[in-house]
Amino acid sequence: MKLRTLALSGLVLASPAFADEGMWTFNNFPSAEVKKKYGFEPTKEWLDQVRLASVRIAGGCSASLVSADGLVMTNHHCARTCIENLSGLQKKDFNKDGFFAKTLADEPKCPAMEMNQLVEITDVTKRVQDATKGVADDKFAETQKAEIAKIEKECATSDEFRCDVVTLYRGGRYDLYKYRRFQDVRLVMAPEDAIAFFGGDPDNFMFPRYDLDMTFVRIYGTDGKPLKNDTHFKWSASGAKEGDLTFVSGNPGGTSRTLTVAQLEDDRDYRLPMRLFRLSELRGLVTEYQLRGPEQKRHSNDTLFYVENAFKALKGRHGALADAAFLGKLKANEEDFKKKVNANPKLKKDFGKVWDEIAAITKKNAAIRKEYGALEGGPYSDLFSKARTLLRSAEESGKPNGERLKEFTDSRLPQLKAQLLSNAPIYKELEITKLTWSLTKIREDLGPDHPVVKKMLGLKSPADVAKALIDGTRLDVLAAPEQKDPKTGKPVPANDTFSRTALFTGGKAAVDASKDPMIEFARRFDAEARAIRTRFENEVEGPLKKQQELLAKARFAVYGEKIYPDATFTLRLSFGAVKGYQEDGREVKPLTTIDGAFARHTGADPFALPKSWLDAKPKLNLETPFNVATTNDIIGGNSGSPMVNKDREVVGLIFDGNIQSLGGDYGFDESQNRAVAVHSAAILEALEKIYGAQRIVEELKGKATSSGAGSK
Amino acid sequence: MKLRTLALSGLVLASPAFADEGMWTFNNFPSAEVKKKYGFEPTKEWLDQVRLASVRIAGGCSASLVSADGLVMTNHHCARTCIENLSGLQKKDFNKDGFFAKTLADEPKCPAMEMNQLVEITDVTKRVQDATKGVADDKFAETQKAEIAKIEKECATSDEFRCDVVTLYRGGRYDLYKYRRFQDVRLVMAPEDAIAFFGGDPDNFMFPRYDLDMTFVRIYGTDGKPLKNDTHFKWSASGAKEGDLTFVSGNPGGTSRTLTVAQLEDDRDYRLPMRLFRLSELRGLVTEYQLRGPEQKRHSNDTLFYVENAFKALKGRHGALADAAFLGKLKANEEDFKKKVNANPKLKKDFGKVWDEIAAITKKNAAIRKEYGALEGGPYSDLFSKARTLLRSAEESGKPNGERLKEFTDSRLPQLKAQLLSNAPIYKELEITKLTWSLTKIREDLGPDHPVVKKMLGLKSPADVAKALIDGTRLDVLAAPEQKDPKTGKPVPANDTFSRTALFTGGKAAVDASKDPMIEFARRFDAEARAIRTRFENEVEGPLKKQQELLAKARFAVYGEKIYPDATFTLRLSFGAVKGYQEDGREVKPLTTIDGAFARHTGADPFALPKSWLDAKPKLNLETPFNVATTNDIIGGNSGSPMVNKDREVVGLIFDGNIQSLGGDYGFDESQNRAVAVHSAAILEALEKIYGAQRIVEELKGKATSSGAGSK
């Protein structure tokens, strides 16, 4: 951790010298301040165009439209799951070997990748807050959920739209985000993992850096043709240079900058350590699992990547809170805020008790979180998740929309269905490993004498239970294959009562009748899992929402409206500049070049360049900028975000932050926190000279439509 | 963690109601206070006898002499390594199947097990403190080390004695402990792991409990015969009953009760989390490694046990410090102490700055600990450790005793030699796994660009480096086998320049000439490892010792001499009583019975009783007390300690503490912290009716000498 010389800016408080801080919503962007600092003022039209050219990957990443034919740019690590799924389906290893579809017809559909384009934002604060006015603590979450489900359903008039009521400022404002939903996304081009993630875990979150962490996919419409879209980013001829103003439009997943000190200390002392212990253990487990063989390595790479990335990111967060100077600044901010509230009798009366209330709720949460995590977060297995989804979907679909668990409300169904019924391959060997481990951890958390643990394990060991469940379940089957009459050779209806499709379409009757062992397993403790969830919602979530609404109101009252909300995995815009920084007394330059990758090549994983790069070296312009660091304020979820200049041209592709930025969950330090992107020039250089992807280059340059390039 | 309702006693401060707190030294035992509370006053003679009947296992456990023929009782988990080593040598699995030597002649020697009997304690405080009077901070550690080496050498007149200068009260007092050293220890009896560790990791540190965590070994003299010893514990006819006064004599490994708050916060925020992350990862790795096959499972069981046990123990400690109420009490204690120091001008002048100084040193330590851990804590591999020992031993043995690294001083050599040249089997497959992992972690800690990381890895991956080193080294060979002349069939001298014995006895010339890849690897960065160690000693260890001496003096001045020092893995005596406690509003009884084990048996590991128990059930008295909880103040290192009554009779065998006791590193809470022991009655019942170990039963009862029993 290199967070020593932190000079935290005002965080969410309006500070006199306006810093490059903030993950701003598009309807509250500080254009005037940007003009003051950088001489350019984004207009409403400019912001609208940027918003519409940005897309979100529903699973947790950002992306952008970069052609009129639905071509989308994102990170390799955002498409890893798709690439791994396609590898499994086609018995190839596209993560290792890379992928390029020579023509449109060669672009294969990603199982279960959904993209969302934000087309409209509507303020629904009054409606949401009115619904819960005077409602008791323990009914708060439930009441609000019902109102939100109603709003979302009214908005999502067809499966083409996805509507989410977004809680901003932790309850200070509620906006309805209406998205166009795309569920046919196909893989166009992906480089080899060895260059997309060059340096691997050791270089992850490090700078200087040399990664081509890019992938291109394409959105297809429901007509099966590439999406025609007027609004997309163009390509910058020059790319980003030192000092340039840069914007990043993407979906930061979450930040904790408005948590109270009681919550921060809970993060430092419990929440982060506990997650890190589990991630570490899983890391060791999967690392060794990979040695079972090449196929096991291939199908667990994605899991290992996720685990190592999360571990490093969360360890950085823990390190930030463990730094007394860093936490001290956050404590001082809270003291300042409290002082200002208490100095005003009206504010003191309305908001003076909020901090203590939140501290008390945090303690309540601590008392039930293990049980919540084990039973409702519960067992770690894709097949278990599918079983639970089927079981609950059957029950919930019979209820009025507003009374359902929120993931089963009408507006959420299209994504749920696409995930449940995707043809992504499932690896039973890995499933057994994950479930065994997870059952062991549940027993560890709750103790062998906990009644649900006894229901889960009976007289067996976790390993035996997991093996029996995974071997026995048929939920890995998407739909039973069509049968042929052995005599006539004609197709006959399959006797499909067991596949995911059959159980989902069969609804409650089919699920109730199911003797699938995994369904039976999920059924065995579903009542207890639902009970702890209800308890969490009534005793923690609802009361906390209520207090956080008050806290947000206090913050508006004290600091005004020109503040940005904590990140919520919704579209945000950040501004900044290409800029170096000081590290251990040395100057770190903001741009690296392609020859740096060759200098770092050792030949041994993760510092081995792929053969394609070694072969192409003589053709490459080694001075081409490769990666670039900027002061943009980003966080996990921003992966795949376009970095654009004031002309809305792509100058880079965000894929990381530096190690100093890992405390960014809690606070932003402009002197050291850096966003890290693939430079636009490196993308073109590689597509053209290494991957022979001329049709993509031309599409990016707007010279030819992709369909033209594909059909020639 | 169940540390919620903590009502910490006065800790090391003399509190008005004298608690069952303290790991007391034998020369400062509070006999009068024990009499006041329990009506029995241990005399000097009583204490001497208890001390002489107690023995320490040099590797990190406690034990006791329980017959006149050198029979020693300890925990199964303290002898695990011996049992696993013997299994490897004899191609058996004694951990799984248990072991019983029917006669003396069947007792096999444990590789590298050393036992120490404390025969004399001498106060050398003045001599040690005088040596460093006026010495500068950065020379303090070095100067003290030289004086201590001198004292120890004068005392250890032959290999039969081991002499350690023990730093008590973190520098408030220095005592010379003179031990009789025993290096021929043989295995007599061990039950199956399934009952020794019944409940496994889930039940570890839990109570109620049902473990027969016992093993019997025997000390043999240098004459190869069982040790004849007058002083040993006798067996209690009745065992411990609720309310009985109990003493535990053993070697608690270390406590942190006199750390300053700055050090405690460092523990909470860095030291404990970092260790826990690593232990978790290793746990996952070894858990999966065990699935490679039954042999791999067998030879890695000991590692997994160590890792899981350490994880659970340290997680408990972290949980204690993360508990604001617990830490708050420790903070209040420090405030009280500071206030008293500052209230007295003389004390203020002498000691007022100590806390700030210690905080500053703690920060310095933080800055170098990663490098220290990686380079001097070193790659995690037995073969690497042996290589480094050989390399350094060759260098150090040429230096004057006082200038050597402390592990190479004359008084330490017998143990070092026994470990280095033990015939314990080495499993190269496990070694590769450990070393690969460890090299990866070193790269993670220091970064791939660190000069030593480059020296370690060159252009290879950690896995390739580890495999080449472990496959290539011949340090697994203890001594080259004797050759025979193929013609005459007569023995000829082996061409042994490579074995550990050859390299050790060959000294510097042999080691310098060695081309063994592991020796070369260790040599490659030994200068850097020594340099960081020197830096640590000069900048952290020495200055800290100096301040801690002051702190100890301040504590004596404020609280008097009747206080106990932090644990130091030296012999201590604690007193207490058989007593239940409250947990989550329920009463936990202090005694369990054998039938509880049968009730807990599920048939699946770790809740599967061994066949011997199931078979013997009809013969057993199921009401026999099995495990017992007492208020004795113990901690890791106390494992294997005898629990005795006032007549110095064995009433139990300490093997664990309850989960509440895990915060005991930092503070003792008599209301909830419990020591957990195997009841003496259960030991006899099992030996007699399950294991048919009549010769041991008789020896314990003093009815026959072991040699008699064995030769019959």
Contacts between the chains, C-beta under 8 A, distances in Angstrom:
chain1	res1	chain2	res2	distance
A	199	B	448	7.6
A	201	B	444	7.3
A	202	B	443	5.7
A	202	B	444	6.5
A	202	B	447	7.0
A	202	B	448	4.8
A	203	B	448	7.2
A	206	B	447	7.7
A	265	B	324	7.7
A	268	B	269	7.2
A	269	B	268	7.2
A	269	B	322	3.7
A	270	B	322	6.2
A	273	B	273	5.5
A	273	B	276	7.1
A	273	B	318	6.8
A	273	B	322	7.6
A	276	B	273	7.2
A	276	B	277	5.8
A	276	B	280	7.9
A	277	B	276	5.8
A	277	B	277	7.0
A	277	B	280	4.7
A	277	B	311	8.0
A	277	B	315	7.2
A	278	B	280	7.4
A	280	B	276	7.9
A	280	B	277	4.7
A	280	B	278	7.4
A	280	B	280	3.7
A	280	B	281	4.2
A	280	B	284	7.1
A	281	B	280	4.2
A	281	B	281	6.5
A	281	B	283	5.4
A	281	B	284	4.0
A	282	B	284	6.0
A	283	B	281	5.4
A	283	B	284	6.4
A	284	B	280	7.1
A	284	B	281	4.0
A	284	B	282	6.0
A	284	B	283	6.4
A	284	B	284	2.9
A	284	B	285	3.5
A	284	B	286	7.5
A	284	B	287	7.6
A	284	B	288	7.3
A	284	B	437	7.6
A	285	B	284	3.5
A	285	B	285	6.9
A	285	B	287	6.1
A	285	B	288	4.9
A	286	B	284	7.6
A	286	B	288	8.0
A	287	B	284	7.6
A	287	B	285	6.1
A	287	B	437	7.6
A	288	B	284	7.3
A	288	B	285	4.9
A	288	B	286	8.0
A	288	B	288	3.8
A	288	B	289	5.4
A	288	B	433	7.4
A	289	B	288	5.4
A	311	B	277	8.0
A	315	B	277	7.2
A	318	B	273	6.7
A	322	B	269	3.7
A	322	B	270	6.2
A	322	B	273	7.6
A	324	B	265	7.7
A	433	B	288	7.4
A	437	B	284	7.7
A	437	B	287	7.6
A	443	B	202	5.7
A	444	B	201	7.3
A	444	B	202	6.5
A	447	B	202	7.0
A	447	B	206	7.7
A	448	B	199	7.6
A	448	B	202	4.8
A	448	B	203	7.2
A	448	B	607	7.1
A	457	B	604	7.7
A	458	B	602	8.0
A	459	B	602	4.2
A	459	B	603	5.6
A	459	B	604	6.0
A	460	B	602	7.7
A	460	B	604	5.1
A	461	B	604	4.1
A	461	B	605	5.5
A	464	B	604	6.5
A	602	B	459	4.2
A	602	B	460	7.7
A	603	B	459	5.6
A	604	B	457	7.8
A	604	B	459	6.0
A	604	B	460	5.1
A	604	B	461	4.1
A	604	B	464	6.5
A	605	B	461	5.5
A	607	B	448	7.1
